[in-house]
Amino acid sequence: MFAGFAKLDSNKPGTQPGLAIVEIGGANSCFLDRILAGVGCRQYDIVDTNAYGLSLLEPRTRADNRVRLHQKSVLGLEMEAAADIVFSVGLVEHFDRAHTREALLAHFDVLRPGGAAIITFPTPTLLYRVTRGLAEMIGVWQFPDERPLKPPEVLDAVRERGEVLQLKTLWPLILTQGIVVVRKHEGTRLEPLRGREGIVTTSTP
């Protein structure tokens, strides 16, 4: 999927080579190495509130000037970014309805016009409900604040900022996940991402 967007982006006149990517909720990211190895990437920003998780990631990225780490919340997110791709996995479902909407829209605040947001979220299919119910029954469920989202809740928010390119359910995960890909509406381009500054710490709401 990232490679497909890289190909599209490379065809745009005046576009800098390589993608600028923002991963939100990516402390100690399990995606970073595969993306850097498999996709032409000029900048990779990772955003999370978890200082410990970011500290685990810092030694892995210290020598790579493409990577910046930000200790920030997705709620009230402020970054100088105009990324080609912004993505999150397992993030937006950990809020109440109002804050889930805010978290969804925050993806577009750091995305360039025409760029793509890729967002996954658990969705309450029968398979999800049965699997989670059994896990709760035997005391092994570890995500009490996880709120599985029905697709209309997600779509109502993201359609304010972009065109939905794809929506699907990932059944093989058992705890079924939805994934939505949205192209941001065209408009004024933001300033490009700046160079590496290490871990950028800011106050969170």
Order of alpha helices (4+ residues) and beta strands (2+ residues): alpha-beta-alpha-beta-alpha-beta-beta-alpha-beta-alpha-alpha-beta-beta-beta
